[in-house]
Amino acid sequence: MSRAPEFAIYVHWPFCKSKCPYCDFNSHVRAEIDEARWRHALLADLDHYAGETGGRAVTSIFFGGGTPSLMSAATVAAVIDRIAARWPLDPAVEITLEANPTSVEAERFRDFRMAGVNRASLGVQALEDGALKFLGRAHDAREALAALDVARRTFERFSFDLIYARPRQTVAEWEAELERALDLAGEHLSVYQLTIEAGTAFATAHARGDFALPDEETQAQLYETTQARLAAAGLPAYEISNHARPGAECRHNLAYWRSADYVGVGPGAHGRLTLDGSRIATRQLRAPETWLAAAERQGHGSEERVTVAPPEHLEEVLMMGLRLAEGISRERFRTALGAEFESALEEKRLAPLIEEGFLVLDEQHLAATAAGRQRLNAVLAALLG
Ligand code: SF4
């Protein structure tokens, strides 16, 4: 039986207890939050988008942030209920909530489950206290293990994130940490390489020479170790940083990578909608208080809505789709761009990338090989010029 076409809804909660030094997400620390106002504004924003996309079956809802596990379960329930009232829900709808693995938040997992959340994604990041301290996390390893245990018992599905390529981390240390992670993992694991993002506290500290990242060769070894060990454990990479047992992939993120339609509500959220045959990009106001005021004043927090021109749409479909091991199916490409790969891409750019083993093109799909995914930015630059 084929699944309904993906149609996803992303809800952004922009607040955190403290700001992690590596984080460049739209996350903010506030002494006080008037949650009732936020709840009403999010519901108004949903109503606004329901007016345009109301008949479509929602295949996934994702509460991201920020730290959405700091929302009350009542707000999470109100958002899910409003979505269910405005759109039909696919019977297999995936409803994910990102959570930090502190004891306070774990205590609320049951309430989130009652509200309708069926998948949790926990920001564990490391299983060593020293590394957690360096990463500025509010939890220690013991607390993370306890929260994972509660998540396993509470939700139908759960995943957690780890960050590797930390300063002075050796391949042997990372292998040992990965083994511990595999003992704790369910069917999905996200494993990110530490990168220094502009404007973060780490960017300043790194520029000052406070710490250094592992050299390129060690980074490559850490990446390869991750791929090999997780594949051997039955959790192959289905995307650059995401691993799952086949069938247990995060449906919501697949919707992004497959260039499906999604609504984004809350500060800074992006959306992509196909309306009357045009691809529309939506962007919400980024600053929390500005977004809240706009949503209260005009019933939505959108800052911008632009038509994505075909060349940008092509670029986006390739940038997103080549992250996936499955690549981009010919059918999806045809539906999105109304063209075949051979006519949309330049032969003189495509052929060398295939010959060098970075891309594969066959009757079913265009995909990046493992080597291609490891250096995807360079592959895309070569492909698109
Ligand atoms: S908890 Fe997550 S969103 Fe919040 S500051 Fe830390 S990494 Fe960023």
Boltz pocket constraint, residues with backbone or C-beta under 6 A from the ligand:
constraints:
  - pocket:
      binder: B
      contacts: [[A, 15], [A, 16], [A, 17], [A, 18], [A, 19], [A, 20], [A, 23], [A, 24], [A, 25], [A, 27], [A, 65], [A, 66], [A, 67], [A, 100], [A, 123]]
      max_distance: 6.0
